[in-house]
Amino acid sequence: MTDFAALLRPDRGEAAHPLHLVDATLLPEWLKAHAGQRRALVEAARFEGKAGQVLVVPGAAPNGEYEVLVGVAKLASLTPWCLAAAAEKLPEGAYRIEGDVPVGLAALGWLLSQHRLTTYKSKAEPETGPRVLLSKEPARVEELVRLAEATAQVRDLVDTPASDLGPAELERAVRDWASAAGAEVEVTKGDALEQGYPMIHAVGAAATPARAPRLIEARWGDPAHPRIAVIGKGVVFDSGGLDLKPAAGMRLMKKDMGGAAHALALARLIVVERLPVRLHLLIPAVENAVSGGAFRPGDILHSRAGLRVEIDNTDAEGRLVLGDALTRAGEDKPELVVDFATLTGAARIDRKSTRLNSSHTDISRMPSSA
């Protein structure tokens, strides 16, 4: 994991290269204040203060040190990613934002742009030393580092190929976090899964025994505190089942466990922040594969809620596994349920046509978020 704490530090006055944040409306004012060689360089480079533009210019002092112009969309409202391009392009060193600019979440982009998953690189990339941002908001440094660590974990899990991240590996990731956090873990699989969570079992039944489906649960916090349930869709690979996806649609389906990755990251932040809640993390982990044991269009499945669900399309597996997980979460009567799924494509389908692309139930109580 990237050492984010080394990339963002409180500003204690040490030497650093100045970063001048400018947008298109403020650039003329900056040019007016900096005539001569620096102005000529900016104009020659056609730097216009647009978002993502980065330009190194000679320093004002005669010591040979350089300064940096960074274009942002709007200086009055910095986005979390406005410093990402600068952190990627600049050489190793320490940097300080000039002026009274509240950076806030913009430092998150600075951190994450330097994170790389290198596990699958055939040869090492040329190493670039750390680009360190000195922050004038020291009280926010630890918070931003924690956010970067959680976000990097999500990215690494989603980027890991399905060959190396099945339901068992997703369970291991939860157990590793739980061990460090002091959380309790319970995993339901095999006959107990088939009896208690029949839709999760049905979706994952076609996978090999080594990639058997399971419901992963973790609990943390004082039972007397308000209960919150965090649920993440953990489809480690979605072939579409017997309603097989086309090649283009299947190419990125290792990311169909992105909901689970987000749920785990949120759980991590809740524990690190020591929030006064009783956390219940639920991840239905399955592979939607194709074999003689696959569930079929036209099948009618039982659910944990006691409903019967008729299958129109086996590529609508998300709402099935989340349906059983949501039912389980509701049994503890939580104050809040947070449900992470990966359904951007389905979200763009007109409501009138959704039935053509989804499983449906005989009553309207099934969750519609999957």
C-alpha positions in Angstrom: 0.0 0.0 0.0 1.2 3.5 -0.8 2.6 5.4 2.2 0.1 8.3 1.9 1.2 9.8 5.2 4.6 10.5 3.6 2.9 12.4 0.7 0.9 14.8 2.8 2.4 16.5 5.8 1.6 19.6 8.0 3.5 22.7 6.8 6.1 23.5 9.3 7.9 26.1 7.2 10.5 23.8 5.5 11.8 24.6 2.0 9.3 23.7 -0.8 8.5 24.7 -4.3 5.5 27.1 -4.5 2.4 26.0 -6.3 0.3 28.8 -7.8 -3.3 27.8 -8.4 -4.9 29.9 -11.1 -8.1 29.6 -13.2 -8.7 31.2 -16.6 -10.2 34.3 -15.0 -7.3 35.0 -12.6 -4.4 34.2 -15.0 -4.3 37.7 -16.5 -3.9 39.1 -13.0 -1.0 36.7 -12.3 0.7 37.6 -15.6 0.4 41.3 -14.8 2.2 40.7 -11.5 5.0 38.6 -13.1 6.4 40.4 -16.1 9.6 39.4 -18.0 10.9 35.9 -18.5 8.2 34.2 -16.5 5.4 35.9 -18.4 7.1 35.1 -21.7 7.4 31.5 -20.8 3.7 31.2 -19.8 2.6 32.8 -23.0 5.0 30.6 -25.1 3.7 27.4 -23.5 0.1 28.6 -24.2 -0.8 28.0 -20.5 -4.3 29.3 -20.1 -5.2 28.3 -16.6 -7.4 25.4 -17.8 -8.0 22.5 -15.5 -5.2 19.9 -15.6 -2.6 22.3 -17.1 0.7 22.3 -15.2 3.7 24.5 -16.0 7.1 24.8 -14.3 8.5 28.4 -14.3 11.7 29.9 -12.9 11.5 30.9 -9.3 11.2 34.6 -8.2 14.3 34.3 -6.0 17.7 34.0 -7.6 18.4 30.6 -6.1 17.5 28.5 -9.1 14.5 27.0 -7.5 11.4 26.5 -9.7 7.8 27.3 -9.1 4.7 25.7 -10.6 1.5 27.1 -12.2 -1.5 24.7 -11.8 -4.6 25.3 -13.8 -7.9 24.7 -12.0 -11.5 24.9 -13.2 -12.6 27.4 -10.5 -10.3 28.6 -7.8 -13.2 29.5 -5.5 -14.5 25.8 -5.4 -11.7 23.3 -5.8 -12.6 19.8 -6.8 -11.1 16.7 -5.1 -9.1 16.0 -8.3 -7.8 19.4 -9.3 -4.3 18.7 -8.0 -4.0 15.2 -9.4 -2.4 16.2 -12.7 0.2 18.2 -10.9 1.2 15.4 -8.5 1.5 13.0 -11.5 3.6 15.3 -13.7 5.9 17.1 -11.2 9.4 15.8 -10.2 10.2 14.5 -6.8 10.2 17.2 -4.1 8.1 19.1 -1.6 5.5 21.6 -2.6 3.4 24.3 -0.9 0.3 26.0 -2.2 0.8 29.8 -2.3 -1.9 32.2 -1.0 -4.8 31.8 1.2 -6.4 28.9 -0.6 -8.5 26.3 1.4 -7.3 23.1 -0.2 -9.6 20.7 1.6 -10.4 17.5 -0.4 -8.2 18.7 -3.3 -5.3 17.1 -1.4 -7.0 13.7 -1.9 -6.4 13.8 -5.6 -2.8 14.7 -4.9 -2.4 11.5 -2.9 -4.4 9.1 -5.1 -2.6 10.2 -8.3 0.6 8.7 -6.9 -1.0 5.3 -6.0 -0.3 2.4 -8.4 -1.2 -1.3 -8.3 2.0 -2.8 -9.6 1.3 -6.5 -8.8 0.8 -7.4 -12.5 3.4 -5.2 -14.1 5.7 -7.4 -16.3 8.6 -5.0 -15.5 8.9 -2.3 -13.0 8.0 1.3 -14.1 10.7 3.9 -13.7 10.6 5.0 -10.2 9.6 8.6 -9.5 10.3 9.9 -6.0 7.5 11.1 -3.8 5.8 14.5 -4.5 5.0 15.8 -1.0 2.4 18.4 -0.3 2.8 20.6 2.7 -0.6 21.4 4.1 -1.7 24.6 5.9 -4.6 22.7 7.3 -2.8 20.3 9.7 -6.0 19.2 11.4 -7.2 17.6 8.2 -4.1 15.7 7.2 -4.8 12.4 9.1 -8.4 12.4 7.8 -7.3 12.8 4.2 -4.7 10.1 4.6 -7.4 7.7 5.9 -9.7 8.5 3.0 -6.8 7.9 0.5 -6.0 4.5 2.1 -9.7 3.4 2.0 -10.0 4.6 -1.6 -6.8 2.9 -2.7 -8.2 -0.4 -1.2 -11.3 -0.1 -3.3 -9.3 0.5 -6.4 -6.9 -2.4 -5.7 -9.8 -4.8 -5.1 -11.6 -3.7 -8.2 -8.5 -3.8 -10.4 -7.5 -7.4 -9.2 -8.5 -9.9 -11.9 -11.2 -12.4 -11.1 -8.7 -15.3 -11.4 -7.1 -13.9 -8.2 -10.2 -12.5 -6.4 -13.0 -15.1 -6.0 -15.5 -15.3 -3.1 -12.8 -16.9 -0.9 -10.4 -14.1 -1.5 -13.1 -11.5 -0.8 -13.8 -13.3 2.5 -10.1 -13.2 3.3 -10.1 -9.4 2.7 -12.9 -9.0 5.1 -11.2 -11.3 7.7 -8.0 -9.4 7.4 -9.8 -6.1 8.1 -11.9 -7.6 10.9 -8.8 -9.0 12.6 -7.2 -5.6 12.7 -10.4 -3.8 13.6 -11.6 -6.2 16.3 -14.8 -7.1 14.4 -16.6 -10.4 14.5 -16.9 -12.3 11.2 -19.6 -14.9 10.3 -19.6 -16.7 6.9 -22.5 -18.8 5.6 -22.0 -21.2 2.8 -22.8 -24.7 1.6 -26.1 -26.3 2.8 -26.7 -23.5 5.3 -26.5 -20.9 2.5 -28.9 -22.9 0.3 -31.4 -23.2 3.1 -31.1 -19.7 4.5 -30.2 -17.6 1.5 -31.5 -19.5 -1.5 -31.1 -16.6 -4.0 -27.4 -16.1 -3.2 -26.9 -19.9 -3.5 -28.7 -20.1 -6.8 -26.7 -17.3 -8.4 -23.4 -18.8 -7.3 -24.3 -22.5 -7.8 -22.7 -22.8 -11.2 -19.2 -21.8 -10.0 -16.5 -24.4 -9.1 -16.3 -25.6 -5.5 -13.2 -23.5 -5.0 -15.3 -20.4 -5.8 -18.4 -21.4 -3.9 -20.9 -18.7 -3.0 -21.2 -17.3 0.5 -22.6 -14.5 2.6 -19.9 -12.7 4.5 -21.0 -10.8 7.6 -19.0 -8.7 10.1 -20.2 -6.9 13.2 -18.4 -4.2 15.1 -19.3 -1.7 17.8 -21.4 -1.4 21.0 -24.7 -3.3 20.5 -26.4 -0.4 22.5 -25.5 2.1 19.8 -27.7 2.8 16.7 -27.5 -0.1 14.2 -26.4 0.5 10.6 -26.2 -2.1 7.9 -23.7 -1.7 5.1 -24.3 -4.0 2.2 -22.1 -4.5 -0.9 -22.7 -6.5 -4.1 -19.9 -9.0 -4.3 -20.3 -10.6 -7.8 -16.6 -11.3 -8.4 -17.3 -12.0 -12.0 -20.5 -11.7 -14.0 -20.6 -13.7 -17.2 -24.4 -13.0 -17.4 -25.1 -16.7 -16.6 -27.1 -18.6 -19.2 -28.2 -15.2 -20.6 -24.5 -14.8 -21.6 -23.1 -11.3 -22.0 -21.5 -10.4 -25.3 -17.7 -10.2 -25.2 -17.6 -6.4 -25.0 -20.1 -6.4 -22.1 -18.2 -9.1 -20.2 -14.7 -7.6 -20.5 -14.8 -5.5 -17.4 -17.0 -7.7 -15.3 -14.3 -8.3 -12.7 -15.5 -4.9 -11.4 -19.0 -6.3 -10.5 -17.7 -6.7 -6.9 -17.1 -3.0 -6.7 -20.1 -2.6 -4.3 -18.4 -5.0 -1.9 -15.2 -3.1 -2.1 -16.9 0.2 -1.3 -18.8 -1.4 1.6 -15.6 -2.8 3.1 -13.9 0.6 2.7 -16.8 2.3 4.4 -16.7 -0.2 7.2 -12.9 0.5 7.6 -13.5 4.2 7.9 -16.3 3.8 10.4 -14.0 1.8 12.6 -11.0 4.1 12.2 -13.2 7.1 13.1 -14.6 5.1 16.1 -18.1 6.2 15.2 -20.7 5.4 17.9 -22.7 2.9 15.9 -23.3 -0.9 15.8 -22.0 -1.8 12.3 -23.3 -4.8 10.4 -21.4 -5.4 7.2 -22.9 -7.8 4.7 -21.3 -9.0 1.4 -23.0 -11.7 -0.7 -20.0 -13.1 -2.6 -20.7 -15.1 -5.7 -19.5 -15.8 -9.3 -22.3 -15.7 -11.9 -20.9 -18.5 -14.0 -22.2 -21.0 -16.6 -22.4 -24.7 -16.0 -25.0 -27.5 -15.6 -25.8 -26.1 -12.2 -26.6 -22.6 -13.4 -30.0 -21.1 -12.7 -32.2 -20.6 -15.8 -34.6 -18.2 -17.3 -38.0 -19.3 -16.2 -36.9 -20.7 -12.9 -38.8 -19.6 -9.8 -36.5 -19.1 -6.9 -37.4 -19.0 -3.2 -35.9 -16.1 -1.2 -35.1 -15.5 2.4 -38.0 -13.1 2.6 -40.4 -15.9 1.7 -41.2 -14.5 -1.7 -41.0 -16.4 -5.0 -39.0 -14.8 -7.7 -39.4 -15.7 -11.4 -36.3 -15.3 -13.5 -36.6 -13.5 -16.8 -32.9 -12.9 -17.3 -29.9 -14.5 -15.5 -27.9 -11.4 -16.1 -30.0 -9.6 -13.5 -28.3 -11.5 -10.6 -27.4 -8.4 -8.5 -30.9 -7.8 -7.2 -31.1 -11.5 -6.3 -28.1 -11.7 -4.0 -28.8 -8.2 -2.6 -32.4 -9.2 -2.0 -31.4 -12.0 0.4 -28.7 -9.8 2.0 -31.2 -6.9 2.5 -33.6 -9.3 4.1 -31.0 -10.4 6.5 -30.0 -6.9 7.4 -33.6 -5.9 8.1 -34.0 -8.7 10.6 -31.9 -6.8 13.1 -34.0 -3.7 12.6 -31.2 -1.2 11.7 -31.6 2.5 11.9 -30.0 2.9 8.5 -29.2 0.7 5.5 -26.5 1.6 3.0 -26.6 -0.6 -0.1 -23.8 -0.5 -2.7 -24.4 -2.1 -6.1 -22.8 -1.8 -9.6 -25.7 -1.0 -11.9 -24.8 2.1 -13.9 -26.0 0.4 -17.1 -29.3 -0.6 -15.7 -29.8 2.8 -14.2 -29.8 4.3 -17.7 -32.7 2.1 -18.9 -36.1 3.7 -19.1 -38.3 2.6 -16.3 -40.9 1.3 -18.7 -38.5 -1.2 -20.2 -36.7 -2.4 -17.1 -38.8 -5.5 -16.9 -37.4 -6.7 -20.2 -33.9 -6.7 -18.6 -34.5 -7.9 -15.1 -35.8 -10.6 -12.8 -39.2 -9.8 -11.4 -41.2 -11.0 -8.4 -44.9 -11.6 -7.9 -45.2 -8.6 -5.6 -43.5 -5.3 -5.5 -41.6 -5.7 -2.3 -38.4 -6.9 -3.8 -35.6 -4.3 -3.7 -35.3 -2.3 -6.9 -31.7 -1.2 -6.4 -30.1 -4.3 -7.8 
